[in-house]
């Protein structure tokens, strides 16, 4: 059992995400087929529609999160805590990679010199 309220939502609320995933897969395959036939117009059209499908999926995901917050308000703090921990972890990871890739080589004199 998960601690977040989204696991307690009815399964029917997740069905549109499965349908959208299938639509995205079909559109991606059609774009690949158009690309292999060197049909740039068709490729762009299918890729554009695939992007629109992803936007719809993102919007519906927000709807699912809002419905979980209102359906299970006591679990909302758990969701926010998990989200903050994950965001903090990746922010720290990005900072470490930035230091390793940019700051450290310049400090050791191996970085690019701008003239």
N, C-alpha and C positions, 0 to 999 in steps of 0.2 A: 504494500500500500504506500502510495506516494504521499508526501506531506502537503503538496499543493492542491488547491481546490479543482484545478483543471482535470485531474484524474477522475473526479466524481461527476463530471458532466456526462449527459447521455451520449452514447456512441453515435447517434444520428447527427449530432452537431459536428462531428468530424468527417462525415461522408463528403461534404462539398470539397474538403481539402484533397481527398482521394481522387475525386473527379477532376479537380483542377490539375493535380499532378499528372493524371493520365492525359489530359489535354495538352499540357506542356510537353510531355514526352512525344506525343504525336506530332506537334508542331516542330519540335526539334528534329525529329526524323525527317519531316518534310523539308525543313530548311537544309538539312544535310544532303538530301537527294537533289534539291535544286542547286546546291553548291557544286555537287559532283557533275551536274550537267551544265555548269557554267552559266546558269540563269541568275544573274545578279538581282534582277527585279523580283523574282520569286523568292530568292533567299532573303532579301531585305524584308519583304512582306511577311514571310513566315516568322522571321526573327522578331519583327515588330509585334506581331500578334502573340508570340510566346512571351515577350516582355510584358505585354498587357495582362496576360494570364497570371504572370508572377505578381504583378501589382494587385490584382484581384485577390490572390492568395494572401498577400501581406495584409490587405485590408480586412479580410475575413479572420486572419489570425488576431488582429487587434480586437475584432468583435468577440472572438472566443475568450481573450484575456479579460475584457471588460465584463463579459457574462460570468466568468469564473469569480471575478472580484465581487460582483454583486450577489452571486449565489452563495458564496462562502466567504463572508467578510472576515471571519476569524483567521482564515488561512492566507489572507492578503499580505499580512506582514511577513509571512514565510516566503512568499513569492518575491516581495521587494528585497528581502535580505539576500536571497539566492541571487537575484539579478545584480545587486550591488557587489556581492562577492565575486561573481563572474566578471563583471565589468572592471572591477579593481584589479583582478588577476591579469586580465589581458592588457590593461593600461600599464601595469608594471612590466609585463613581458615585452611590450612594445618599447618601453623606455630602456630596458636592458639591451634589446637588439639595436636601438639607436646608439647607445653608448658604445657597444661593441663594433658597430659598423661605421660610425662617423667620428665620434669624439676620440676614442682610443687610437685609431690610426693617425689622426692629426697630431695627437700628443706625442706619438712615437716618431713623427716625422715621415710617415709613409703615406700620408694622405695626399690628395691632389692639391697642388699649389696653384692659386689663381693669380694670373699676371695681368 
